[in-house]
Amino acid sequence: MGAVTSGEAVPGAGRVTRVDGPLVDVEGVPVAAMSEVVELGADRLAAEVVAIRGDRFTTQAYEYTGGLKPGDPVGTRGRPLSARLGPGLLGGVFDGLLRPLSGAPTWLRPGAHGEQPASKWRFVPVARAGATVRAGEVLGRVADAGTVDHRVLVPPGGGGRLDHLAPEGTYADTEVVARVGQTEIALVSAWPVRRPRPYAARLDGAAPLVTGQRVLDVLFPIARGSTAAVPGGFGTGKTMLLQQVAKWCDADVIVYVGCGERGNEMAEVLQELSELDDPRRGGRLADRTVIIANTSNMPMMAREASIYTGVTVAEYYRDMGHDAVVIADSTSRWAEALREFASRSGALPAEEGYPADLASALAAFYERAGVVTTLGGARGSVTIIGAVSPAGGDMSEPVTSHTQRFVRSLWTLDRELAYARHYPAVSWADSFSRDAAPLAAWHTREGDPAWSGRRAQVTALLAEADRLASIADLVGAASLPGHERMVLLGGRLLREGLLQQSALSPNDAFCSAPKAAALVDLVLDVVSTCEELVARGVPAATVEEVDFSAVLRAREDVGPDDAAAVRARRDDVVARLEALS
C-alpha cells in the first residue's frame, strides 16, 4: 500500500527555484493543477502544488528537503495526492502518506512511494458476467483480508455492462479481476485524499456508537456518523481515553491517526492492540484496525496530509457498508503544521499565527463524517473523534474554540480530576452532547424509555452536588441540612461508583450498556433511599456512617456484561439501608 501517484513522472519538466524547509517554489512545469503531486530533485521527493502564479508554483514537500537546491529538476505525476486502497490495510501500520512502515528502515528512503511487491489475495466473485451493474455494487469479496468482510466494488463514476469477471482464485492486487465497459477493476484502486468519496444520500437516523466508557455512554453519548472532540491539557489522559475508545467501541473498522504525537504513544497503541482479542469478531483487535503513524519526528507536512489519508481509508470501508471510526490524535499538531507552512509562505496570519482559513479546514475535515446510503445501496458510516491539545490548557485558543463549533460532542478533560486520579477525567460541567436528544428517542424505540430520565437525574445530581460542595468548603458539611448532605453523598457515589473507570481492570475496562444502566439505577436508588430515611427522621450522620463499599466496588466486582449481579447488589444495599429506620 502507499499513498501515491501511479504512472511515470515527466522528467525534467521544470526546476526548483527556492527551498524553505517544506516549502519549495518551482517553475517551468508545463501542465500542473492545484493539489497535483510533483517530484522534486533526483530523489523524486513527493510534493503537492498549493499555489499557482503564472508558470510559478508553490509546493509543500511531504519529505525532508535537506540537500534539495535551486536548479534541481522537477517532474509531475499528473494527478493529485492519492491513497492506494485495497486489501492489506487492516492490521497494517502506515505513515502519513499511507506508505507501509512494517519492515521499513528507521527512516524511509527519500522519494519512496511505497512501492511493494504485488501481494496476492483470494478473490471470490458474487456478481454475474453480462449483468448490468451500477457504481458501488459488489462484484466480489477478498476472502483472506482480515476479520472484516472486504468487498470489491464498482468504482464511483463506473457502471454499465459487466463484460468480464474473474473466476474464484488467487490474484495479484494489481491484476484486473473485472471489466465494466471501459473501466478495468483491480483489487486496489487510488483515490485523492482531499476529495470526499461520493455516496447516494446522507441519512439522519441516530443510533449510538457504544464506546464502553460509562461517562461517555451515559452522559455524553455520540451517534454513529457523528463527531466528537477531546480537548485537554498535558497529562489529562487524552491518549488513554482515545485508546480505550479504539479498543472497545462497537465499530467495524478503526482508523487510528497518530498525528504529530510522540512515538512511544504509538508504540503503546500497537502493542496493546496486538495483544487484545476482538470481542466482536474474534482474532486480534489489530485485525480490524488501520494505524497511521506520523509522529512528531516525521516530516511535518505529511502530518498535515495524515488526517485526510485516515478519513479516506474510513470512507473506503464505509462504502463497503461498514461502520468506521477515525481517531485523530491530535488535530492541534495538524493545525501547527498548517501554521508553520502558512508562516513560510507569507500568508496573512490570523489569531495566534494560525492561517485565516483554519476554521474552514476544520469544518471540511469534520464534515466528512456521517451516516450514508452508499452508491451500492448499503448503509455505512464514518465517525470522527479528534483530540485537541491546547497549549497550557487554554481552552480559548483558536483550534479548541473553532472545533467546538463543528463537533456534536465535546468531552472536555479536567486537569483537577486527572490530578486527583479520577479517570477518565471527563468534566461533567464543561462537556456536552448534541446527540443526546435523538439518541434518547432511539433508546425509547429500542425498549429503554427510562434512558433519558436516568441521564437527566445523574446530570442534575452532579450539578447540585458541585454547588453544595463549594458551600460545604466554606461552612463545613456538618452544618448543611440533612437532605443536602445526602446530595453530597450521592455526588460522591456517582463520581466513584459510576464515572470512574479503570482501564487496567478486566471487569471495568469495558462496560456494556445494560451494566451501565444497572450501575446508574444502583446509585440513584441508594441515594433516593438515603433521602427518604433522612426525611423520616434518621440522622444524616447515621446514614453517612453506612459502609457504601458494595456500591463503589460494583463496577469492578462484576463482569462487564453482568447487569443482573449489579441489580442483586442494589437490592441488598437498599434492604440494609431500610433496616436503619
N, C-alpha and C positions, 0 to 999 in steps of 0.2 A: 504494500500500500504506500501511497505517497501523495502529497499534495503537489499538484504539479501540472505540468503543462506538457501534454503529449505532442509529438511531432518534432521535426528538426528545426532548430533555430536558424534564422537567416544570419550568417556570419558577416562581420564587418559592415553592418548596415549603418552604424553610427559610431560615435566616440564619446567618452566621458569628458566633461568639461570642468567639473568641480566635485570634490568629495568632502563632506562634512559629517563624519560619523555615518549614520544610516541614511542620511540624505545625499543623494547623488544626482547631479544635473548631467543630462546628456543632450546631444544634438545630432542631427543628420539621420535620424531614424525615419525612413520614408513613409511608413504607414504604422501608426500606433494610435490607440484609443485609451480613454480613461480606464483604469483598473487592469490594463493589459500587462502581462508579465514580459519583462525583458531580461536579458542575461548580460552581466557586466564582467568585462575582463576575460582573461584567459581561463580563469576558473569557472566562468559561467555562473556567477552569483545571481540568485533569483532576486528580482526587484519588481515593484509594481508602480505603474505610472499613476501619479496623484495630481499632477497639474500639467497643463499644456499651454505654451505661449509660442505660437507660430511653429517653427521647427525645433523648438527647445522644449525639453520635457524634464519635469522634476519627478524623481522616483524615490521610493522608500525601499531600502535593501533589507531583505529578511535574513541576512547572514553578516558575519563580521567582515568589515570592509578594509581591514588592515592590508596594506600592500597595493590596494587599488589606487590608480593615479590618473590624472588628466591625460587624455590621448589613448587610453585603453579602449579596445573595441567593444561595441555593444551590438548584441543580436536581439531579435524579437521572436517570440513564440506564436504570436497571432491569436492569443486567447487569454482570458482573464485567469487570475489565480483560482485553481480548481482543486477539489478534493477527489481523490480516486476511491470510489466507493464500491464495495463488494464483499464477498465472504472473507473472513480473516480479521475483521475489525474487532469482533468480540473477543475479550481476553487479551487484547494487544495493548501495547504502550507506544505512544507516538509523540513526536514533538509538535510544536505549534503549527507546522505545515503538514501534519499528518504523515510524516516520514517515520518509519518504524525505528524504535530505539533498541529493541531487543537484538542483541548480537552486534550492535553498532560500536564503533570506537568511542572513547570518552568524549571526543569532540567529533561531530560528523564532518566528513570530508567536505571542504568548501566546494560549493556548486553541486553537491549531491542532490539528486532529485528523487531519492527514494527508490532508485532502480533496484529491483529484486528479481531473482529468478522466478519465472512463471510458476505459480503454485497450482496444484491440481485439486479438483473438487468433484464430488459425485453429483451429477445433475439428474433430477427426476422430473420429466415433463408431466404437466397436468392438463395442458390445452390440447387442441387437435389441429393438426396441419390442415390448411384450407379454410379454417373458420375465419370469421371477421372479428377482430379484436380491437379494443379501444385503449387509449393511454391509461396506464395504471392497472391493467388487467394482469392477472397472474398467469405466467407461461409455464413456470416450473418451480421446483424447490431445490435448494442445495442441502443434501441430507446430512452432511457432517460439518456444518458451520457453527456449531455451538448449541446451547440449550434452547435458544430462541429460534422459532421457525423462520428460516431465511427464504424469502420468496423472490424469484426473478420476475420482474415486471416489464411491461411495455413502457418505454421511457416517456416522459412528458413530451407532448408535441407529436408523438407517434400515433399509430393506429392504422387499421386497414386489414388487408388480407394476410393471414399468416402463411406465407409461402413455404417456409422451412422451419422445422422444429426437430432438434437433435434427439435421437433416442436416448433412453437411460444409459448412463455410462460416466466415465471419468474424463474430464476435460480440463485443459489449462484455462486459467481465469480470463485470458485474453482471447480465447478461441470463440468463434461465433457459434452460438447454440440456437439462434432463431433469426429469422429474417421476415420483417413485416414491411411489405412494399420495398422501398429503397433503404430502409433502416436495418442495419445489422446490429444484433444484440448479443453482447458477451456477458460473462458473469460479472465483469467490472465495468464501471462507467465513471465519467468525470462530471462534476457539477461545480459551477462557480460559487465560491463560499459566500460571497456578498449578495447573492441573489436568492431570495426565499424560493423553495420548491413549491410549485403550484398545487392547488387542491380544488375540489369541486365546490365545497361550501364550508363555511365556518359555523360550528354548532354552539348553541347557548346552554345546553343542558349541563348541569353541575353534578358531579359525583366526586366524593372525597379521594384525595391521594393519602392513603394511610401511611404515616411515617413511622409509627411505633413509638413515638416520643409523646408522652401524655400532655405536656404543656402545650404542644402544637395541636395535637388531635382534639383535645378537649376545649382549649381556649382560643387558639388562633389557627384554625384549620385552613388548608389550602386545597383547592379543587384541582382535578386533573386538567391540564391545559392552562393552568393559571400561572402566576408569577409571585415570587417572594424574594425579599432581601433580608440579609442578616448583618446589620451594622453592629460594630462593637470595637472597642479599643483593644490594645495589645493585652493578651493574657486573659481575655474574657471567654475563650472557648469556641471561637467561630469554627475553626477547622475541625474540632472534635464533634460539634453539632452536625456539621455538614457530612462528616464521615459516618455518623450514626444514621443520618437520613439515607446516604448512599447504600449503607449495608442493609437497612431494614425496610425501606419503603416498598410498596407493592407495585412498582413499575416493572415493565417487561425488560427495559434496557436502561442502563445508567451510563451517561457520558460525563465523566469527571474531568474538568479542565483545571489543572493547576497553573494558574495564570500569574506568574511573577512571584510565587511563594517560594519558601525555602525547600531545597532538595530533600532534606531529611523528612519533611512532612509528606512529600510524595512517596518516599521510600516506605514510610509507615503505612500509607494507604495501600500500597502494593502488597506489603507483607500480610496485612490483616485480611484483605480480600482474598488472597490466595489460600489462606488458612481456614476461612469460613465456608461452611456448607450453605448452599442456597435452599432455604426452607420451602420455596415455592415450586422450584423446578428440579431440584436435585443437582448433583455435581457441585462444582465450586461457584461461589458467588462471583468470582472474577470472570466466569464464562459468559456472563451477561453484562459485562462492564467494559467500556472503552475508556482508557485513560489517556488524556492529552497532557503531557508534562512539559510545560515551557517555564522552567523555574527562573529565579532571579539572576542566575549566572549564564543564561542562554540569551541569544540575540533578542534585543528589545522589541523590534518591530514584528518579529514572529509572535511575540506575546500579544501584540495588537490583533494579529490575524487569528490567534488561537481560539477566541470565543466564537468567531464566525465559523471556524472549522468545526468546533464542537456542536453548534446548533445545526449545521448542515448534516452532520452524521446523525443527529437525533431526528431530523426531518426525513432522512433516508429510511430509518426504521419505522417512523410514523406512517410513511406511505405504504409500508407492508401491512398496516393495520395494528401496529403495536403502540403501547404507551411508553414514551421515552421521557426521561428526566435529565436535564442539563444542570450540572452543579458547577458554577464558576467561582473559583477561589483564587483571587478576588478581583472584582471589577475595578477597585481602586488602583491596583497595579496596571490594569489595562488602561485606565484613564491617565495614569502617569506617563505611559508610553505615548499617548496622544499629545500630552502636554509637552514632552521633550521634543517630539518631532515638530510640533507647531512652532516652538521657540526657534528651532533651527531653520525652519522655512520662512521665518519672518512674519507669520500670521499675527494678526492683531490679537493680543491676549485679552481674555475676559477675567472673570473673578478668579483670584489666586493663580493666575497664569494659565488656567485651562483654556482650550480653544473655545471660541464663541459657539460652536456647534456641538458642544458636549452633550447638552440636553437632547438634541436631535439624535445623536449617536446612541445614547442610552435608550431612548424611546424606540428606535429602529431595532435594537437588539431584543428588548423585551417584547416587542410586537410580534416576533416570530413564534411566540408561544401560542397555544390554542388547541381546542378540540375540533377536528375537521372530519368531513366526509372526503375520503381520498378520491383521486381520479378514477380508481377502480371500483368505488362504491363501498369500501370498507370504512371503519371508524378507527381513527388513531389520534394520538395527542402528543404534544410536546409541552412539558412543564419546565420552567426556568427558575432556578434558585441561585441567587448571586450573593456572595459575601461582599461587604463593604468595610474597608479598614481605614476609618478616618484618623488622620494624624492627631495624636494627643487625645483621642476620644472625642473630638469636636464634632458633634452631630449636625452642626450648622454649615459644615463645609460643603462645597458645590456637589461633589459626587453623591454624598448622602442625601442632601436636600432634593436634588433632581430625581434620584432613584425613588424616593418616597412618593413622588407624583405619579410614577408609572406602574408601580407594583400593586398587586391586590392584597398581599400580606406583608407585614413588617414584623420581624422577630428581633427586636432590639435587645442586645445583650448588656446587662448591667454590671458595671465594674464592682460595686459593693457586694452584689450577690456572688460574683465569681471569687472575690477575695474572702468571702465567708464560706467558701467551698460548697456553694449551692449550685449544682449543675443539673440540667442545663440552666445557665444564668439568664434566662429569658425574662425580661421585665414585663410583668403583667400590667404595669401602669403606662408604659411607653410603647407597647406593641399594639397592633390592630390586625383585623382580618376583614376585608370587604367581601369575602366569600362566605361568611358565617350565615347570613340570611338565606341565600339559595341552598346551602348545604343543610340547613335546618329543614327546609322543605323536602330535600332528598331523604333525610333520616325519617321524616314522617311517613313518606311513601313506602319506605323500606321496613316499617313496623316499629320505629322507635320515636314516637311523638314527644317523649319526655326529654330528648336530647337538648333542645333549645332551652327548656326550663332549667335543666341541670347547669348548663353553661352560664345562664343569667344568674343563678344563685351563687355559683362559685365566684364570678367576677364581682358581684355586689358584696359578698362576704370579704373578699380580699381588699376591696377598696375601703370598706368600713373598718376593717382591722388595721389598715395602714393609717387611717385618720386617727383612730383611737390610740395607736402606738405612739404617735407624736405627742398626744396629750399625756399618756402614761409616762413618757420620758420626763415630763415637767412636774407632774403631781404625784406620780407613783401609781402603779396598777391597783394597789390595795385600796386606794381612795375612790376608785370608779364604782359605779353601781354594778350589781351582780350580773345583769344581762349584758352589760358592756364587757365585763371580764370574760363572759362566755364567748363574745365575739372575738376577743383577743386569743382565746384558746382555740376557737375554730380556725382563725388565720394561721396559727402555728401548725395545727393538724393538716391543713391544706398544703402549706409550704413543704412540710417534712414528710407527710404521708402520701401526697399526690404529685406535687410539681417537681420534687427532686426525683432524679432517676440515675441509677448507677450504670455506666457503660461497661463496667467490669463484672457485673453480676449476671450469671446465666439466666436468672429468673426475671431480671429487671432491665436488661439491655434493650429488650423489645417488649412492648405491651400491646396486646390486641385490643380492639375496640370494646369487646364485651368486658374484659378485665378492667379497662379504664373506666367504663360506666359503673361497674361494681365498686371500684375504689371511690369514685365520686359519691355514690349513694352511701357507702360506708361512713365517710367523713361527715356528709351532710346529715345523715340520720343520727350519728353520735352527737353532733353539735345541737341538733334540734332537741334531742332527749335531755342534754345538759341544760338548755334554756328552759325547758319545761320543769325540770327539777328545781331550778332557782326560782321560777315563778311560783312553785308550790311551797316555797319556804326553806328548801335545803340551802345551807350556806354555800356561797360561791367557793370559799376556801376548801370546803369538803369535796366539792366536785373537782377542783383543781388538783387535789391530792391523789385522785384516782390514777392508777397506772394505765396510761394510754399506749404503752409499747406495742400491744397487739394491733392497734390501728396503724402505728408508724411502721411496723415491720411487715405488714401485709403485702406491700409491693415487692418485697424480696423473699418472703417466705413461701409464696405460692407461685406456681408456674405461670409463664407468660400468657397462657390461654385459659387459666383456671378461674373463671369468674364465679363458679359455684363455691369454691373454697373461700373466696372473699365474702360472699353473701352469708355463708355459715359463720364466719368470724364476726360479721356485723351483728347477726342475731345474738351471738354470745356476749359481745360487748354491751349491746343495748340492754340485755337482760341483767347484766351485772350492775349497770347504772340504775336501772329501775329499782333494784334492791335497796338503793340508798334512801328511797322515800318510804 
